[in-house]
Amino acid sequence: MLFKCLFVVAVVLELLCLSCYLFAGFCQKGKRPLIAKCVCSGLFILIGVFAMLAASNYTAYAVFMLVGLFFSFWGDYFLGISMKGKYFIAGMASFLIAHVFYIFAYFNAIALIIPGEIFFNTVEIIAIAVLLSVLAIASLKLKLDMGVYKIPVYIYSIVIVTMLVKAFSLSIRILSSSAKNALAISALIAGGALLFVISDAVLSLILFAGKDKRPMTVLNLITYFSAQILLASSIFFMA
């Protein structure tokens, strides 16, 4: 009961701190934005930890998700320092590793539902190829200028698209099964993955298409932290 309460408290604190980070004037000067962002990132790790403890969920899914949340924290830290140069590369690398762990979490959950399932099936490969083609066309239409970051962005795009496809693949399998809380689990996993991709798409417009406007930044951060809250919370229901 204690950990369930702490899980709920952590979610509430995350929402409050995110509101302060985005809209409170005292969080907008000096190093305060970085500190506020790291507090928000630390809280989504706590959400995951308390979700694990509250549900006594010590499965591979939970462990991989927590490791992914941990690397996401460092991605936020590096990008909070700078959106250019070595810090940008370090941040992107941290998020790429986070997505790899999310992918392994989803696959391990799928393997429990369908023993002997291969890592990528034909439908998933086709879905990944189609989504990457759509992204490539969109980047050309929007005239994204990625400069020296082109190759890292391409690699990251492949990984996050794979994460999205595996998340939806898992969600569909769960909905098709008789799992407890199937609808809630599917919504959290698929919704979290989709919001993550939307957040990164908005960030791409900010960084590479000259859309660096305050509303775009707010949209990027709201979708991003919402994604992490949903993914961290999924640990509780996946027990």
N, C-alpha and C positions, 0 to 999 in steps of 0.2 A: 504493500500500500504506500509506503514511504517513497519508493522510487517512482511509482505512478504519479504521485503528487509532484515530485521533483521534475519529472518529464513534462508535466503540464506547465509548471512554473518556468522551466527553461524556454518553452515555446512562447509564453507570454512575455518573458524578459527579452527574447529575441525580437519580437515585434515592437516592443517599446524602444529598445536600443536602436533598431533599424530606423524607426521614426525620428529619433534624435539625430542619428547619423545623417539622414537625408535632409531634415528640415530645421533642426535647431541651430541657431546662429553661433552658439558657443562651440559647435563641432566643426566649424568651417575655416578656422584659422590655424596657421602654423602646422605643427605635427598632429593636431587634434583629429583631422580627418583619417589619418592612418591609424591612430590609436582607436578611434571609434569603429573603423572597419574591422580591425583585428578583434575587438571585443565581440562584434557581431559574428565574426567567423568562429571565434572560440565558443560562442554559445551554440552554434549548430553542431559542433563536436559534442558538447554537453548533452544536447538533445538526443544525439545518437547513443551516447553512453548510457543515459538514463532510460532510453527506450530499450536498450539491451538488457539492463538490469531489471527493469520493471516487468519485462516479458520473460525473463530468464532465457533469453535467446542468445545462445553462444555458438550458433551455427557458422559455417563458412560464409554464408551470406552476410551475417551481421559483422563479422570480423573484416571482410573485404570492404564493406561499406564504410566502416569506421576508418580504415586506412585511407580510403578515398577522400573522406571528409578531412582527415589530417593533412593530406597533400593539398587539398583545396585551400586550407588555411594558409599554407605557405604561398600558394598562388596569389591569394589576396594580399599577402604581405608584400611580395615582390612588385606586383602591379600597383600597390598603394604607394610604393616609393617612387616608381616612374613607369610610364607607359612607353618608354623608349630604351634602346640599347640593351645592355646585359640584363637589366632588371626585367625588361619585357620578355626576353628569351627565357629567363629563369622562371618567371611567372607562367608562361605558356607551357614550359616543360613540367612544372608542378601540376598544372591542370591536366596535362596529357596523361601523366602517371595516375592522377586521380581517376580519370575516365577508364584507364586500363583496369584498375581495381574494381570500378563499378561494373565493367563488362564481365570480369571473373565472378563477381557476386551474382549477376543475373544468370550466367551460365550454370553456376553451381545450383541455383534454385531451380532452373529448368531441368537439370539432371536428376533432381530429386523427384520431379513430377513424371519425367519420361526417362527412366534408366537406360543408359546406352546411347543417349542422344549425342550426335556429333557436335563439335564446337560451332560450326557454321553449316546450316542446311541451304539447299538451293534457293528457297524463297528469301532467306535473309541476305544471301549474296546478291540476288537480283535487286532487292530493296536498297541495299547499300549503293550499288552501282547507279541506280536510278536517282537516288537522292544526291549523290556526288555530281552527277551530270546536271541536275537542276541547280545545284550550288555554283557550278562552273559557269553555266549560262547566266545566272543571276549576277555573278561577279563581273562578267563582261558587260552586261546591260547597265549595271550601276557604275561601271568604270572604276572599280576599286583599285587604288594605287597602293599596293603592299610593299613596293620597293624591295629592300634587302630582306624583308621578312617573308617573301613569297613562299619559299620552300618550307620553312617552319610552319607557316599558316596552312599550307596544303597538307602537311603530315598531320597537323592537329585536326584539320577538318575530317580527314579519313577516320581518325580515332573517335571523334565526338559523334559522327554519323553512325559509326558502328555501335557506340554506346546507345544511341537513340533506338536503333533497330533492335538490339538485344533487349532493351527495356520493353519495347512494345511486344516483342516475341514472348517474353516472360509474362507480360500482362495478359496476353491472349490465352496462353496456356493456363494461367491461374483462373481466368474467367470460365474456361472450358472444363475445369476440374470441379471437384466438390469441396474445395478448400474453404475453411472458415474465413470469414471476412474477405472473400474473393473480390468483391466490388471495391471495397476500401483499399485493399492492397494494390489492385490494378490501377486505380485512380492515382494513388500516391506515386507509384513507380513510373507509369506512363506520363502523368502530369509533370512530375519532377524533371524527367528527362527532356520533355518537350520544352518546358520553361527554360531549361539550361541552354538548349539550342537557340531559342528565341533571344535569350540574353546575349549570347555570343554573336548572333546575327546583328543585333543592335550595336554591340561594341565594335563590330567590323565597320559599320556605317560611320560610327564616331571616329574611329582611327584612320580609316582608309578612304572615306568618301566625303570628308569635310562636314559631317553632320554633328559637330561637337557643340550641341546646344544643351542647355540645362534639362529640358524635358526628356531628351534622349538619354542623358546620364541617369536620371531618376528611373526611367523605364528599364534601363539596363540593370540597375542595382535591385530594383524591386523584383524583377523576374528572376534574377540570379539567386537572391537570398530566399525567395519563395521556393525555388527549385531545391535548394539545399535543405530547407525545412521539411519539405515533402519527402525527399529521399531519406533523410535521417529518421523521420517519423515512421517510415515503412518498416524499419527494424522491429518496432513494437508489434506490428500486426503480422509480421512474417514468422512469428514464433510457432 
